[in-house]
Structures are given as C-alpha cells and as structure tokens.
Amino acid sequence: MNAIDRTPADLLRSALAADPARPLITFYDDATGERVELSVATFANWVAKTANLIQGELAAEPGDRVAILLPAHWQSAVWLLACASTGTVADVGGDPTAAELVVSGPDSLEAARACGGERVALALRPLGGRFPQPPAGFADYAVEVPSQGDRFAPYAPVDPDAPALAVGGEELTGAQVVERARADAGSLGLATGSRVLSGRSYDTWQGLSEGLYAALAAGGSVVLCRHLDRAPAGTVAQRVESERVTHPIGV
C-alpha cells in the first residue's frame, strides 16, 4: 500500500511494484470444482488487456458507464480494475439501458440486451473459456481479450475525484473507493500478507471490499468463493487451513 495511491488502479500498480509473484486472488467455484489462482502479475495482465479492450475496441471514454452484470468471480474483479484504469464507471448490477457498455455473465444476457451500446458476454467457464456458441449480439470476452496488449496507458490521466464505482445505490469516486478500502482494511485488521476468505456476492460495498478492495489496499490477498452454499460440510474450515487464510470474514 502506497500513501499516494488515489485510485483502485493505483493500488494495483503499487501491489505489482511490491511483489508481482505473490497470489492476489484465488477463486473457487463450489458448483463446478474450479480453482484458479492469479498472482499480482497475472491479474494485472488480465486488467491491462481488458482495459485496452474497453478503451480501444469498445471505444469507451472516461465517464462512460459500464453496467457489470456479473457474480463474484475473478473475471468480475478484472473488470472492476479495468474500469478504474480507463476512467469508466463500474456500475455493479446497473441498469443496462443507462449504460454505454454492458458486461454480462451467462445468466443475465436477456437483461443485458437492453443496452443500446456495446455488449460483452463472459461465459465464466473454467480457465476463462469461451462460449461454445457466442450469444447473438454480444462480443465473447474470451475471444476478444487474448489479442489485446499486455500494457495499458489511458489516453488521458484518470481523475481520482471523478465517479468510478456505483454499487448498492451509491456512487463513489476513485479516491473514495481507496479511502473506504483502507478504512475497511484497518477495521478488519488486515496488513501486508493478510489472506481474506470471502463468500459474499459483489452486489454490495461490503462484498466488494471484503472480496477485493480491502485486501488490495492492505497488500493482502483474497480467497474468493462462489457457490459456497453448495460445498460439503467442513469446506470452509478445510479451505482456511489449506489456503492459509488469516481472515475468514466474508462467510
């Protein structure tokens, strides 16, 4: 964590400079048995590619709204940081009709079709796999993102005081996201090396903070669990031990 970080993208850059090889997000889907671990460097590469997609192929501009219709997932975290990198507003669960761009998982495609702008679909398959058959009217994220550049530079510097995140009926600037994330990290007792386990959804600030932002601000990492309610009894305790979780707070 760097005292001069003022946007979520700044937090990621600081994490990359401090220790690119350490784990940042370990994702479990207890409905499919999937486990994916992303180091800071790997996660940052996905963010850079996605930011290039947003700014280049999708022609989104700072201030444009991106309706994010996705569950708590490692690719959702990528999109949140990519939006922060481009100056677009990540509108979590937002109205597609009010957005210039919509990002949808396979369960929200019908709602996403209401967006009059660009539409991107994520299959949310293991290892970031593509749709067997691309949904009509959508770009398949898994097809579009691999060819994007590994380094990202915004056309204009991102304003930390501009809107950056909308969730739960509240809109926050990039600076406010960082400020809240730091405050949450302090109240949760997170520090460099802390490892948080969260099974919360991403549709509230609490879920986003415990499942991403607070650990990022503290120099920690997240074990993000989807469909934890479908896991066998004892899974959380086993995972806490095997993943060396220090803070099982979002379960």
GUVEXRO-244814 format. One line per field, with one value per residue: x, y, z of N, C-alpha, C in turn; residue number from 1. Coordinates in steps of 0.1 Angstrom, whole numbers, padded with zeros to 4 digits. Atoms other than C-alpha are relative to their C-alpha. Layout:
N
n_px = [X;...]
n_py = [Y;...]
n_pz = [Z;...]
ca_px = [X;...]
ca_py = [Y;...]
ca_pz = [Z;...]
c_px = [X;...]
c_py = [Y;...]
c_pz = [Z;...]
i = [NUM;...]
***
This chain:
251
n_px = [0008;-0007;0008;0004;0010;0013;0010;-0002;-0011;-0013;-0003;-0005;-0013;-0009;-0001;-0009;-0013;-0005;-0003;0008;0002;0009;0014;0009;0013;0002;0014;0007;0014;0003;0010;-0008;-0013;-0010;-0009;-0009;-0008;-0007;-0010;0002;-0005;0009;0012;-0003;0000;0014;0006;-0005;0006;0014;0001;-0002;0012;0010;-0004;-0003;0010;0013;0000;0006;-0007;0001;0013;0011;0005;-0001;0009;-0006;0010;-0008;-0001;-0014;-0008;-0013;0001;0007;-0010;-0008;0008;0000;-0013;-0002;0008;-0008;-0012;0004;0008;0014;0007;0005;0013;0002;0014;0006;0010;-0007;0005;-0006;-0015;-0005;-0006;0004;-0007;0010;-0002;0009;0014;0006;-0001;0013;0000;-0011;0004;0007;-0010;-0001;-0014;-0007;0003;-0011;0005;-0010;0005;-0003;-0004;-0014;-0011;0004;0004;0010;0013;0000;0006;0001;0013;0003;0000;-0011;-0013;-0005;-0012;-0011;-0005;-0005;-0010;-0014;-0008;-0002;-0014;-0003;-0002;0011;-0002;0012;-0002;-0001;-0001;0012;0002;0005;0012;0011;0007;-0007;0007;0013;0005;0010;0007;-0009;-0011;-0012;-0011;-0012;-0006;0009;-0002;-0013;0002;0008;-0007;-0011;0007;0005;-0011;-0004;0009;-0001;-0013;-0008;-0013;-0007;0000;0013;0007;0015;0010;0013;0010;0010;0002;-0006;0010;0000;-0013;-0007;-0004;-0011;-0011;-0006;-0004;-0010;-0007;-0007;-0013;-0009;-0005;-0009;-0011;0003;0006;0014;0005;0014;0008;0014;0008;-0005;0011;0001;-0011;0002;-0002;-0014;-0008;-0006;-0011;-0011;-0006;-0007;-0013;-0008;-0004;-0007;0009;-0002;0012;0012;0009;0011;0007]
n_py = [-0012;-0012;-0011;-0009;0006;-0007;0007;0015;0004;-0003;0010;0011;-0003;0001;0015;0005;-0004;0006;0014;0005;0014;0005;0001;-0011;0005;0014;0001;0013;0002;0012;0007;0007;0006;-0008;-0008;-0008;-0010;-0011;-0008;-0014;-0003;0006;-0008;-0013;0002;0001;-0013;-0008;0005;-0004;-0015;-0003;0003;-0011;-0013;0001;0007;-0004;-0014;-0006;-0012;-0003;-0005;0009;0010;0014;0008;0013;0010;0012;0005;-0001;0008;-0007;-0009;-0012;-0009;-0005;-0010;-0011;-0008;-0006;-0012;-0010;-0003;-0007;-0011;0003;0002;0014;0000;0014;0003;-0012;0001;0000;-0011;-0013;0002;0000;0013;0010;0013;0010;0015;0008;0000;-0014;-0005;-0006;-0013;-0007;-0004;-0013;-0011;-0005;-0002;0013;0010;0010;0011;0009;0014;0004;0014;0002;-0005;-0011;0006;-0007;0006;0010;-0007;-0014;-0006;-0010;-0014;-0002;0004;0010;-0005;0010;-0001;-0013;-0006;0005;-0007;-0013;-0003;0004;-0012;-0010;-0014;-0008;-0011;-0011;0004;0003;-0010;0007;-0006;0003;0012;0012;0012;-0001;0013;-0001;-0013;-0010;-0003;-0004;-0003;0009;-0003;0005;0014;0003;-0004;0010;0012;-0001;0000;0013;0008;-0002;0005;0015;0005;0005;-0005;0006;0015;0006;0008;-0001;0009;-0006;0007;-0009;-0004;-0013;-0010;-0010;-0005;0010;0012;-0004;-0003;0013;0009;-0006;-0013;-0002;0008;-0007;-0012;0004;0009;0014;0008;0005;0013;-0004;0012;-0001;0012;0007;0007;0014;0008;0010;-0005;0000;-0005;-0012;0002;0006;-0010;-0010;0006;0003;-0013;-0009;-0012;-0007;-0007;0005;-0010;-0001;0013]
n_pz = [0000;0001;-0005;0010;0009;-0001;0007;-0001;0009;-0007;-0010;0007;0004;-0012;-0003;0011;-0003;-0013;0001;0011;0001;-0011;0004;-0002;-0001;0002;0002;0000;0003;-0006;0008;0011;-0004;0006;-0008;0008;-0008;0008;-0007;0003;0014;0009;-0001;0006;0015;0004;-0001;0011;0013;0000;0001;0014;0006;-0003;0006;0014;0008;-0004;0002;-0011;-0004;-0015;-0004;0005;-0010;0004;-0008;-0003;-0004;-0003;-0014;-0006;0008;0002;0012;-0005;-0006;0011;0006;-0009;0000;0013;0001;-0008;0008;0011;-0004;0002;-0013;-0002;-0006;-0003;0000;0005;0011;0013;0009;-0004;0001;0013;0002;-0010;-0001;-0006;-0001;0008;-0006;0000;0014;0004;-0005;0006;0013;-0001;0002;0014;0004;0002;-0009;-0001;-0008;-0006;-0003;-0014;0000;-0005;0007;0009;0013;0008;0002;0011;0010;-0005;0000;0010;-0005;-0010;0002;-0009;-0007;0001;0013;0003;-0009;0001;0010;-0005;-0005;-0014;-0007;0002;-0003;0003;0009;-0009;-0014;-0007;-0010;-0012;-0006;0009;-0003;0004;-0004;-0005;-0006;-0010;0000;-0004;0010;-0006;0008;-0002;-0013;-0011;0000;-0006;-0014;-0007;-0001;-0010;-0013;-0003;-0003;-0014;-0010;0000;-0005;0011;0001;0011;-0001;-0004;0011;-0003;0006;0001;0008;0002;0014;0003;0002;-0010;-0003;-0009;0008;0009;-0009;-0006;0010;0010;-0002;-0013;0001;0009;-0006;-0011;0004;-0003;0011;-0002;0004;0004;0001;0006;-0003;-0013;-0007;0006;-0003;-0011;-0014;-0003;0010;-0004;-0009;0008;0009;-0009;-0003;0012;0007;-0010;-0002;-0013;-0004;0006;-0004;0009;0002]
ca_px = [0000;0013;0001;-0001;-0024;-0057;-0075;-0080;-0057;-0030;-0034;-0029;0002;0017;0009;0027;0057;0059;0057;0044;0047;0025;-0010;-0037;-0069;-0076;-0110;-0132;-0165;-0180;-0207;-0180;-0150;-0130;-0099;-0079;-0050;-0038;-0006;-0005;0014;-0011;-0041;-0025;-0020;-0057;-0066;-0043;-0057;-0093;-0086;-0072;-0103;-0125;-0106;-0097;-0121;-0151;-0142;-0154;-0144;-0138;-0171;-0190;-0210;-0202;-0231;-0215;-0240;-0216;-0214;-0184;-0158;-0121;-0131;-0155;-0126;-0106;-0134;-0136;-0099;-0100;-0128;-0107;-0078;-0098;-0118;-0151;-0177;-0182;-0219;-0223;-0257;-0265;-0293;-0281;-0304;-0285;-0250;-0228;-0214;-0227;-0208;-0229;-0225;-0244;-0274;-0281;-0279;-0316;-0314;-0281;-0298;-0315;-0282;-0281;-0243;-0216;-0223;-0197;-0206;-0185;-0190;-0175;-0161;-0130;-0098;-0116;-0130;-0152;-0189;-0194;-0217;-0213;-0245;-0261;-0255;-0225;-0188;-0173;-0148;-0127;-0124;-0117;-0093;-0063;-0052;-0052;-0019;-0002;0005;-0021;-0018;-0050;-0055;-0059;-0050;-0077;-0092;-0094;-0122;-0144;-0171;-0156;-0179;-0216;-0230;-0260;-0275;-0243;-0217;-0181;-0151;-0118;-0104;-0134;-0130;-0094;-0103;-0130;-0109;-0081;-0106;-0121;-0087;-0079;-0111;-0107;-0071;-0057;-0020;0006;0003;-0032;-0053;-0091;-0117;-0150;-0181;-0201;-0216;-0203;-0236;-0228;-0199;-0192;-0190;-0167;-0145;-0141;-0138;-0113;-0106;-0097;-0071;-0057;-0054;-0036;-0012;-0030;-0049;-0083;-0097;-0130;-0156;-0187;-0215;-0200;-0235;-0232;-0200;-0198;-0199;-0165;-0153;-0147;-0125;-0105;-0100;-0090;-0062;-0051;-0051;-0035;-0064;-0058;-0092;-0123;-0145;-0169;-0186]
ca_py = [0000;0034;0066;0084;0059;0076;0052;0014;0012;0029;0003;-0024;-0007;-0005;-0042;-0050;-0030;-0045;-0082;-0093;-0130;-0132;-0145;-0118;-0137;-0174;-0183;-0213;-0223;-0249;-0257;-0268;-0277;-0249;-0234;-0206;-0187;-0154;-0138;-0100;-0100;-0124;-0104;-0071;-0086;-0095;-0060;-0044;-0065;-0057;-0020;-0020;-0037;-0011;0019;0006;-0020;-0008;0029;0037;0071;0084;0089;0063;0038;0001;-0020;-0050;-0079;-0105;-0126;-0125;-0140;-0134;-0120;-0096;-0083;-0079;-0058;-0036;-0027;-0023;0002;0020;0020;0036;0061;0045;0040;0004;0002;-0031;-0045;-0013;-0006;-0016;0010;0038;0024;0029;-0006;-0038;-0068;-0099;-0134;-0162;-0158;-0121;-0120;-0112;-0082;-0071;-0069;-0037;-0018;0003;0004;-0023;-0056;-0081;-0116;-0137;-0175;-0177;-0211;-0227;-0210;-0182;-0204;-0191;-0198;-0230;-0208;-0170;-0152;-0132;-0095;-0099;-0099;-0130;-0117;-0149;-0144;-0107;-0102;-0125;-0104;-0072;-0055;-0066;-0030;-0002;0035;0057;0083;0108;0106;0091;0118;0103;0127;0115;0089;0054;0029;0026;-0002;-0006;0028;0047;0063;0067;0084;0065;0084;0074;0038;0038;0057;0033;0003;0015;0021;-0013;-0029;-0012;-0021;-0058;-0059;-0065;-0060;-0069;-0107;-0110;-0136;-0130;-0156;-0143;-0160;-0128;-0116;-0085;-0066;-0045;-0024;-0049;-0078;-0058;-0046;-0080;-0097;-0074;-0038;-0040;-0068;-0049;-0017;-0036;-0056;-0088;-0114;-0129;-0164;-0157;-0184;-0187;-0211;-0218;-0228;-0259;-0270;-0301;-0295;-0286;-0270;-0236;-0249;-0271;-0242;-0218;-0243;-0253;-0217;-0203;-0179;-0153;-0136;-0158;-0127;-0130;-0163]
ca_pz = [0000;-0010;0007;-0026;-0043;-0051;-0074;-0074;-0104;-0083;-0056;-0082;-0096;-0061;-0055;-0088;-0078;-0043;-0052;-0086;-0079;-0047;-0050;-0053;-0060;-0055;-0069;-0061;-0077;-0055;-0081;-0107;-0086;-0103;-0086;-0102;-0086;-0100;-0089;-0089;-0122;-0139;-0126;-0137;-0172;-0174;-0163;-0189;-0217;-0206;-0202;-0238;-0249;-0232;-0245;-0279;-0294;-0274;-0277;-0242;-0228;-0192;-0175;-0196;-0175;-0177;-0164;-0147;-0146;-0131;-0099;-0075;-0098;-0106;-0140;-0123;-0103;-0135;-0150;-0119;-0120;-0158;-0155;-0128;-0152;-0180;-0160;-0169;-0141;-0130;-0123;-0105;-0112;-0130;-0155;-0190;-0206;-0188;-0197;-0227;-0223;-0206;-0194;-0187;-0174;-0190;-0166;-0173;-0211;-0216;-0193;-0209;-0243;-0232;-0235;-0267;-0267;-0268;-0252;-0239;-0226;-0203;-0202;-0167;-0177;-0161;-0171;-0188;-0215;-0243;-0251;-0272;-0292;-0289;-0278;-0306;-0302;-0279;-0282;-0265;-0239;-0241;-0278;-0278;-0249;-0256;-0286;-0266;-0255;-0223;-0213;-0208;-0209;-0207;-0234;-0205;-0168;-0147;-0124;-0088;-0080;-0109;-0104;-0105;-0089;-0084;-0061;-0039;-0049;-0040;-0063;-0053;-0068;-0072;-0042;-0021;-0031;-0020;0012;0022;0013;0035;0064;0060;0059;0092;0109;0098;0110;0075;0069;0043;0037;0051;0033;0033;0026;0013;0000;-0003;-0036;-0053;-0052;-0021;-0010;0018;-0007;-0030;-0001;0016;-0017;-0034;-0024;0013;0007;-0022;-0002;0026;0005;0011;-0010;-0014;-0015;-0034;-0031;-0054;-0046;-0011;0000;-0023;-0008;0015;0053;0066;0034;0049;0077;0053;0029;0057;0066;0031;0017;0049;0054;0081;0080;0071;0072;0043;0050]
c_px = [0009;-0009;-0005;-0010;-0014;-0011;0003;0011;0013;0003;0005;0015;0010;0002;0010;0014;0006;0004;-0009;-0003;-0010;-0014;-0008;-0014;0000;-0015;-0005;-0014;-0004;-0012;0007;0013;0012;0009;0010;0008;0007;0009;-0004;0003;-0010;-0013;0002;0000;-0014;-0006;0005;-0007;-0015;-0001;0003;-0012;-0011;0003;0002;-0012;-0014;-0002;-0007;0009;-0002;-0014;-0011;-0003;0001;-0009;0006;-0010;0007;-0001;0014;0008;0013;-0001;-0008;0010;0009;-0007;0000;0013;0002;-0008;0007;0012;-0003;-0008;-0015;-0006;-0005;-0013;-0004;-0015;-0008;-0010;0007;-0005;0006;0016;0004;0006;-0006;0008;-0008;0006;-0011;-0015;-0007;0000;-0013;-0001;0010;-0004;-0006;0010;0001;0015;0007;-0004;0011;-0006;0012;-0006;0002;0004;0014;0011;-0003;-0004;-0011;-0013;0002;-0006;-0002;-0014;-0002;0000;0011;0013;0004;0013;0012;0006;0008;0013;0014;0009;0004;0015;0002;0003;-0011;0004;-0013;0003;0002;0001;-0013;-0001;-0005;-0012;-0012;-0007;0007;-0007;-0014;-0005;-0010;-0006;0010;0011;0012;0010;0011;0006;-0008;0001;0012;-0001;-0008;0007;0010;-0007;-0005;0011;0005;-0010;-0001;0013;0008;0014;0007;0001;-0012;-0007;-0015;-0007;-0013;-0009;-0012;-0001;0006;-0010;-0002;0014;0007;0005;0012;0013;0006;0005;0010;0007;0008;0013;0010;0006;0010;0012;-0002;-0006;-0013;-0002;-0015;-0007;-0014;-0007;0005;-0011;-0002;0011;-0003;0003;0015;0010;0007;0012;0012;0007;0008;0014;0008;0005;0007;-0007;0002;-0013;-0012;-0012;-0013;-0008;-0012]
c_py = [0012;0012;0009;-0006;0006;-0006;-0015;-0004;0003;-0011;-0013;0002;-0001;-0015;-0007;0004;-0007;-0015;-0006;-0015;-0005;-0002;0012;-0005;-0015;-0003;-0014;0001;-0013;-0007;-0009;-0007;0008;0007;0007;0009;0009;0007;0015;0003;-0006;0008;0013;-0002;-0001;0014;0009;-0004;0005;0015;0004;-0003;0011;0013;-0001;-0006;0005;0015;0007;0012;0002;0005;-0009;-0011;-0014;-0008;-0014;-0010;-0013;-0003;0003;-0011;0007;0009;0012;0010;0006;0012;0013;0008;0005;0013;0011;0005;0010;0013;-0001;-0004;-0014;0000;-0014;-0002;0011;-0003;0000;0011;0013;-0001;0000;-0014;-0010;-0012;-0010;-0014;-0007;0000;0013;0005;0007;0015;0009;0005;0014;0011;0003;0001;-0014;-0010;-0011;-0011;-0008;-0014;-0004;-0015;-0002;0005;0011;-0004;0008;-0007;-0011;0007;0015;0005;0010;0014;0003;-0003;-0010;0005;-0009;0000;0013;0004;-0006;0008;0014;0002;-0003;0012;0010;0013;0008;0011;0013;-0005;-0002;0010;-0008;0006;-0001;-0012;-0013;-0013;0003;-0014;0003;0014;0011;0001;0006;0004;-0010;0003;-0005;-0015;-0004;0004;-0010;-0014;0000;0000;-0014;-0009;0002;-0006;-0016;-0005;-0006;0007;-0007;-0015;-0006;-0007;-0001;-0011;0006;-0008;0010;0003;0014;0011;0011;0005;-0010;-0012;0004;0003;-0013;-0009;0005;0012;0001;-0008;0007;0012;-0004;-0008;-0014;-0007;-0005;-0014;0002;-0012;0003;-0013;-0008;-0007;-0014;-0009;-0010;0007;-0001;0006;0013;-0002;-0007;0010;0011;-0006;-0002;0013;0010;0013;0006;0006;-0006;0009;0000;-0013;-0001]
c_pz = [0000;0004;-0011;-0010;0002;-0009;0002;-0009;0006;0010;-0007;-0005;0012;0004;-0010;0003;0012;-0001;-0010;0001;0011;-0005;0003;0002;-0002;0000;0000;-0004;0005;-0007;-0011;0005;-0005;0011;-0009;0010;-0009;0009;-0004;-0014;-0010;0000;-0007;-0015;-0005;0000;-0011;-0013;0000;-0001;-0015;-0008;0002;-0008;-0015;-0008;0003;0000;0012;0005;0015;0003;-0006;0011;-0006;0010;0002;0006;0002;0015;0005;-0007;-0003;-0012;0003;0006;-0010;-0006;0009;0000;-0014;-0002;0008;-0008;-0012;0003;-0003;0014;0000;0008;0003;0002;-0006;-0012;-0014;-0009;0003;-0002;-0015;-0004;0011;-0001;0008;0001;-0008;0006;-0001;-0014;-0005;0005;-0007;-0014;-0001;-0002;-0015;-0005;-0002;0011;0000;0009;0005;0003;0014;0001;0006;-0009;-0010;-0013;-0007;-0001;-0011;-0012;0004;0000;-0011;0006;0010;-0005;0011;0006;-0002;-0014;-0003;0008;-0002;-0010;0004;0006;0015;0009;-0003;0004;-0004;-0009;0008;0014;0006;0012;0013;0006;-0009;0005;-0006;0002;0005;0005;0011;0001;0004;-0011;0007;-0010;0002;0013;0011;0001;0008;0015;0008;0001;0011;0014;0003;0003;0015;0010;0000;0004;-0011;-0001;-0012;0003;0006;-0011;0005;-0007;0000;-0009;-0003;-0015;-0001;-0002;0011;0002;0009;-0007;-0008;0009;0006;-0011;-0010;0006;0013;0000;-0009;0006;0011;-0004;0003;-0012;0004;-0004;-0002;-0003;-0006;0003;0013;0007;-0006;0004;0012;0014;0003;-0010;0004;0009;-0007;-0009;0008;0003;-0013;-0007;0010;0002;0013;0005;-0008;0003;-0008;-0002;0010]
i = [1;2;3;4;5;6;7;8;9;10;11;12;13;14;15;16;17;18;19;20;21;22;23;24;25;26;27;28;29;30;31;32;33;34;35;36;37;38;39;40;41;42;43;44;45;46;47;48;49;50;51;52;53;54;55;56;57;58;59;60;61;62;63;64;65;66;67;68;69;70;71;72;73;74;75;76;77;78;79;80;81;82;83;84;85;86;87;88;89;90;91;92;93;94;95;96;97;98;99;100;101;102;103;104;105;106;107;108;109;110;111;112;113;114;115;116;117;118;119;120;121;122;123;124;125;126;127;128;129;130;131;132;133;134;135;136;137;138;139;140;141;142;143;144;145;146;147;148;149;150;151;152;153;154;155;156;157;158;159;160;161;162;163;164;165;166;167;168;169;170;171;172;173;174;175;176;177;178;179;180;181;182;183;184;185;186;187;188;189;190;191;192;193;194;195;196;197;198;199;200;201;202;203;204;205;206;207;208;209;210;211;212;213;214;215;216;217;218;219;220;221;222;223;224;225;226;227;228;229;230;231;232;233;234;235;236;237;238;239;240;241;242;243;244;245;246;247;248;249;250;251]
***
